[in-house]
Amino acid sequence: MGKILLLCDTPDQNQDVYDLVLYWNSFEESYNSISLPKVIENNSNALKHKYLTWLYGFGRTRIDNLSIVEHLLIRKDFSFWWTSLLVEKSIWKSPGLYKAFQLLAFDLSLRDYDINRVDIKVTDKLVQKTIKQWCNEHRVKYRIVPTVKELQLLTVRQLYAQSPYIIQGIVSFFRYLVSHWTLKKIWKSYSVIPTNGVTFISYLFNLDKESANKAKFYSRYWTSLHDLLSINKVGVNWLHIFVKNDMLPTVKKAEKLINRFNRNEAENQMHMLLDSGMNWGVTKGVIADYCRLVFKGIKLGKVKQHFTVADSVSSINLWYVLRNDWKCSVFGKTAISNCLFLNLFENALNSLPKQKKGFYLLENQAWERCLIYAWKKAGHGQIIGVPHTVISPWDLRHFFSQSEYDDKFNFKLPIPDKVALNGRAAVKAYVNGGFPEERIVRVEALRYLYLSQNKNKYNHNESKPSMLRLLVLGDYLINDTRRQLNLLMLAADKLPSNLDILFKAHPYCPIDPTEWTNINMKIVDDSLDNLIDQYDIAYTSNITTAAVEAYLSGKRVLTIVNPDSFNLSSLCGFPGVEFVSTPEELVKQLFVKEDIHVQGSCNDFFYSDANLPLWKKLLQI
């Protein structure tokens, strides 16, 4: 007789009456229960391979005699498939991505069981629909168990998110025009570096405030490279991508800062804002591309059935959890954003004299594919992607099916001529992921050069030996930062009495201190290298790469794990690193008495020669 299964978010008080229980959002397990987040971690390589293989095949799926890649051609040699959220695979933009892996884990977990009925007690309606479809296809009975869900009033932002995708796309384009139209004549005022110069494409973000106040450009992404370029008088065009932040909340303020940089910089440096290329030609190009894309998306109305991930044993359809990624990419604000990037890059790069080399911050976002296409189409020289941080095994943006690299397809994945990797860990991750080794070059880790110097400076709390100093490192995402602080707040009554708490927000995600008055903490804004002697333990999310910086500075690291998402930590299995998910686990680690001297070596992660010999070789200086 088949078993009766309960699928629930977290441990349920009635679960003992079931033969088998699957937890959707919990790490707990017992004699008759299985944690799907743990199944994902324990089968990470197999599930990643399965998903990436399906994604590769999906792009080549033929509908009406054309592959999806071909259907989405927006230029005769460039497909918008490569700019889709599905290809980007970003957990920050695609909330359905982790759900897709939970569903794959669900399907994998039940292969050895004869299931007669599934009781579905999860709050996510899209997951409910997917499980119901799975049950129907596998001839399994199902029952929806009502869940208690708090009634919440929808905000304006949430109402907008629920509006038709085309409306979202049109509204987002209109808002862009309103805020950026004043820049339309500025591009012509730029004077650029002559032929055979070097262009850097970088975010106008993470700037050194003190330098900016003096009209000097210094980005924490490129650090010591600024001095190297200046000393060697390398002609450089800086093409900046505006990112709203505290220092530059509007594009107008960004343009004013760009002008100050240009008035103050040496003759061999020129700064340009990508958005300054906005004009009537770009506007008409965006509208025409978007209309073509919408029309193509409508023609692909039969795509739903091809979201099935199958093998010889079982199958599950991921349409409901990935539907938003698809529709937003061909109809919504993502589609408009990528049309803007494509046309802005074409406008900017066609107006530049032929450049010898181009460098850009590589995160494998959609705009990068637009950049690569426009750069090569304009006839410039080598284009080189530069990952600026550590590569997490679960950051799927960096990984593709091996077939993507081997494919002889006419409209294949746009990748840079070279990828400049900053350490042994990054090289290993890329090579293991199947990336062509001949396209890999090695460079020093510009953002982490200080680590090799600071490791020798580490003092063991000599100034205040009686105090335990905890540095809370906020995350890029506000929800993950809140999860960190909520756990700390729940543990507040049990924390060590000698605990001093510092909080450093991610530069893109500040907090309101008045929301956290129950936590006695001091807000700090210094860089991590300046804080090295002010804390003993770092408390981080599992996403932030600041955890690696703290670890390589000789600090213990406590990382909160989240059952709602991938564990993006690069420190799994390292001594002196502990993962916590409950207030009790956090308190236990803070009461650890023994002096754990962390032996993390900067060389294990990064190339860190401060003289930058690898960068000099790449730049030929």
RADASUL-V245310 format. One record per backbone hydrogen bond with DSSP energy under -0.5 kcal/mol. NH is the residue of the N-H (numbers start at 1). CO is the residue of the C=O. E is the energy in kcal/mol with one decimal. If there is no record, write none. Layout:
{{NH/CO/E} {NH/CO/E}}
//
This chain:
{{3/114/-3.5} {5/3/-0.5} {5/117/-3.0} {6/20/-2.3} {7/5/-0.5} {7/119/-2.8} {8/6/-0.6} {8/22/-2.3} {9/121/-1.1} {15/12/-1.5} {17/14/-1.3} {18/15/-1.8} {19/4/-1.3} {20/4/-1.4} {21/32/-2.4} {22/6/-2.9} {23/34/-3.0} {24/8/-3.2} {24/22/-0.6} {25/9/-3.1} {30/33/-0.7} {33/30/-0.9} {34/21/-2.5} {36/23/-2.4} {36/34/-0.6} {39/35/-1.9} {40/36/-2.2} {41/37/-1.8} {42/38/-2.9} {43/39/-1.4} {44/41/-1.0} {47/43/-2.6} {48/44/-2.6} {49/45/-2.3} {50/46/-2.1} {51/47/-2.5} {52/48/-2.8} {53/49/-2.2} {54/50/-2.1} {55/51/-2.5} {56/52/-2.2} {57/53/-2.2} {58/54/-2.8} {59/55/-1.9} {60/56/-1.0} {61/58/-1.3} {63/61/-0.5} {63/66/-3.3} {66/63/-1.3} {68/61/-1.3} {69/59/-2.1} {71/67/-2.6} {72/68/-1.7} {73/70/-1.6} {74/78/-2.4} {75/78/-1.9} {78/75/-1.2} {80/72/-3.2} {82/79/-1.2} {83/80/-1.3} {84/81/-1.4} {85/325/-0.6} {88/84/-2.2} {89/85/-2.4} {91/89/-0.5} {93/90/-0.8} {94/90/-2.3} {95/93/-0.6} {97/94/-1.9} {99/95/-0.7} {100/96/-2.0} {101/97/-1.5} {102/98/-2.3} {103/99/-2.4} {104/100/-2.0} {105/101/-2.4} {106/102/-2.3} {107/103/-2.5} {108/104/-2.3} {109/105/-2.5} {110/106/-1.1} {111/108/-1.2} {113/110/-1.3} {115/113/-0.9} {116/3/-3.1} {117/3/-1.5} {118/141/-2.1} {119/5/-3.4} {120/118/-0.7} {120/143/-3.2} {121/7/-3.3} {121/119/-0.7} {125/123/-0.6} {128/124/-2.1} {129/125/-2.3} {130/126/-1.9} {131/127/-2.6} {132/128/-2.5} {133/129/-2.2} {134/130/-2.4} {135/131/-2.6} {136/132/-2.3} {137/133/-2.4} {138/134/-1.8} {139/136/-0.8} {140/135/-2.9} {141/116/-1.9} {143/118/-2.2} {145/120/-2.7} {145/143/-0.6} {146/144/-0.6} {149/147/-0.6} {152/150/-0.5} {159/155/-2.5} {160/156/-2.4} {161/157/-2.1} {162/158/-1.1} {163/160/-1.3} {168/164/-2.1} {169/165/-2.5} {170/166/-2.5} {171/167/-2.7} {172/168/-2.4} {173/169/-1.9} {174/170/-2.3} {175/171/-2.5} {176/172/-1.8} {177/173/-2.5} {178/174/-2.3} {179/175/-1.9} {180/176/-1.9} {181/177/-2.0} {183/180/-2.1} {184/181/-1.8} {186/183/-2.0} {187/183/-0.7} {187/276/-1.2} {189/186/-2.1} {190/187/-1.6} {196/354/-2.9} {197/194/-0.9} {198/235/-2.2} {199/357/-2.2} {200/237/-2.8} {201/359/-3.3} {202/200/-0.6} {202/239/-1.9} {204/241/-2.8} {205/203/-1.8} {208/218/-2.6} {209/207/-0.7} {212/208/-2.4} {213/209/-2.5} {214/210/-0.7} {214/211/-0.9} {215/212/-2.0} {216/211/-2.7} {218/216/-0.6} {220/206/-2.5} {222/219/-0.9} {223/219/-2.1} {225/222/-2.6} {226/223/-1.9} {228/224/-1.7} {229/225/-2.6} {230/226/-2.2} {231/227/-3.0} {232/228/-1.7} {233/230/-1.2} {234/229/-2.4} {236/268/-2.9} {237/198/-2.5} {238/236/-0.5} {238/270/-3.7} {239/200/-3.0} {239/237/-0.7} {240/238/-0.8} {240/272/-3.6} {241/202/-2.4} {242/240/-0.6} {243/204/-0.7} {245/248/-1.3} {254/250/-1.6} {255/251/-2.3} {256/252/-2.0} {257/253/-2.0} {258/254/-2.3} {259/255/-2.3} {260/256/-1.9} {261/257/-2.5} {262/258/-2.4} {263/259/-2.0} {264/260/-1.6} {265/261/-2.8} {269/266/-1.7} {270/236/-2.2} {272/238/-3.1} {274/240/-2.9} {274/272/-0.6} {276/273/-1.9} {277/274/-1.9} {278/275/-1.7} {283/279/-2.6} {284/280/-2.6} {285/281/-2.1} {286/282/-2.6} {287/283/-2.3} {288/284/-2.5} {289/285/-2.5} {290/286/-2.7} {291/287/-2.3} {292/288/-2.1} {293/289/-2.4} {294/290/-2.6} {295/291/-2.2} {296/292/-2.3} {297/293/-2.6} {298/294/-2.2} {299/295/-1.7} {300/296/-1.0} {301/298/-1.1} {303/300/-1.6} {305/302/-0.7} {306/303/-1.8} {307/304/-1.8} {308/305/-0.8} {309/316/-2.9} {310/308/-0.7} {311/314/-2.4} {316/309/-1.8} {318/307/-2.4} {322/318/-1.7} {323/319/-1.7} {326/322/-1.9} {327/323/-2.8} {328/324/-2.7} {329/325/-1.3} {330/326/-1.3} {331/327/-2.6} {332/327/-1.2} {335/328/-1.7} {336/332/-1.8} {337/333/-2.6} {338/334/-2.4} {339/335/-2.1} {340/336/-2.3} {341/337/-2.4} {342/338/-2.5} {343/339/-2.2} {344/340/-2.9} {345/341/-2.7} {346/342/-2.2} {347/343/-2.2} {348/344/-2.6} {349/345/-3.0} {350/346/-1.7} {351/347/-0.8} {352/348/-0.6} {356/197/-2.2} {357/197/-1.1} {358/382/-2.2} {359/199/-2.7} {360/384/-2.0} {361/201/-1.3} {362/360/-0.6} {362/386/-1.4} {363/361/-0.7} {368/365/-1.0} {369/365/-0.8} {369/366/-0.9} {370/366/-1.4} {371/367/-2.4} {372/368/-2.7} {373/369/-2.1} {374/370/-2.6} {375/371/-3.0} {376/372/-2.2} {377/373/-2.5} {378/374/-1.7} {379/376/-1.3} {380/375/-1.7} {381/355/-3.0} {382/356/-1.3} {384/358/-3.1} {385/418/-2.4} {386/360/-2.9} {387/385/-0.5} {387/420/-0.5} {392/390/-0.7} {395/392/-1.7} {396/394/-1.6} {398/395/-1.9} {399/396/-1.5} {404/401/-1.7} {405/401/-0.7} {405/402/-0.8} {406/402/-1.6} {407/403/-1.5} {412/409/-0.7} {415/413/-0.5} {417/383/-1.6} {418/383/-1.3} {419/439/-2.7} {420/385/-3.1} {421/419/-0.9} {421/441/-2.8} {425/605/-0.7} {426/605/-0.6} {427/423/-2.2} {428/424/-2.6} {429/425/-2.2} {430/426/-2.4} {431/427/-2.7} {432/428/-2.7} {433/429/-1.3} {434/431/-1.7} {435/430/-2.3} {439/436/-1.6} {440/437/-1.9} {441/419/-2.4} {443/421/-2.4} {445/607/-3.0} {446/444/-1.3} {448/445/-1.6} {449/446/-0.7} {451/448/-1.3} {452/448/-0.5} {452/449/-0.7} {453/449/-0.6} {454/450/-3.0} {455/451/-1.8} {456/453/-0.7} {457/454/-1.3} {458/454/-0.8} {458/455/-0.7} {461/459/-1.8} {465/462/-0.5} {467/464/-1.9} {468/498/-2.9} {469/467/-0.5} {470/468/-0.6} {470/500/-3.3} {471/469/-0.5} {471/537/-2.9} {472/470/-0.6} {472/502/-3.4} {473/471/-0.6} {473/539/-2.5} {474/472/-0.8} {474/504/-2.9} {481/477/-1.9} {482/478/-2.6} {483/479/-1.9} {484/480/-1.9} {485/481/-2.4} {486/482/-2.9} {487/483/-2.0} {488/484/-1.9} {489/485/-2.5} {490/486/-2.5} {491/487/-1.2} {492/489/-1.2} {494/491/-1.8} {495/491/-0.6} {495/492/-0.9} {499/496/-1.4} {500/468/-3.0} {500/498/-0.5} {501/520/-0.5} {502/470/-3.0} {503/522/-3.0} {504/472/-2.9} {505/503/-0.5} {505/524/-0.5} {506/509/-0.6} {509/506/-2.2} {513/511/-0.7} {515/512/-2.1} {516/513/-1.6} {517/514/-0.6} {519/516/-1.7} {520/518/-0.6} {521/519/-1.5} {522/501/-2.4} {524/503/-2.9} {530/527/-0.8} {531/527/-1.0} {532/529/-0.5} {534/531/-2.6} {535/532/-0.5} {536/469/-2.7} {537/469/-2.1} {538/556/-2.6} {539/471/-2.9} {540/538/-0.5} {540/558/-2.8} {541/473/-0.5} {542/560/-0.5} {547/544/-1.0} {548/545/-0.8} {549/545/-1.4} {550/546/-2.5} {551/547/-2.4} {552/548/-2.7} {553/549/-0.7} {553/550/-0.7} {554/551/-1.7} {555/550/-1.9} {556/536/-1.3} {557/576/-2.4} {558/538/-3.3} {559/557/-0.5} {559/578/-2.8} {560/540/-2.5} {561/580/-2.3} {563/561/-0.5} {565/562/-1.6} {568/566/-1.1} {574/571/-2.0} {577/574/-1.4} {578/557/-2.4} {580/559/-2.6} {586/582/-2.0} {587/583/-2.6} {588/584/-2.4} {589/585/-1.7} {590/586/-1.7} {591/587/-1.2} {592/589/-0.9} {596/594/-1.0} {597/595/-0.9} {598/554/-0.5} {598/596/-0.9} {604/601/-1.4} {605/601/-0.6} {605/602/-1.2} {606/602/-3.3} {607/422/-2.7} {608/606/-0.6} {610/608/-0.6} {612/609/-2.0} {616/612/-2.3} {617/613/-1.9} {618/614/-2.0} {619/615/-2.6} {620/616/-0.8} {621/616/-2.4}}
//
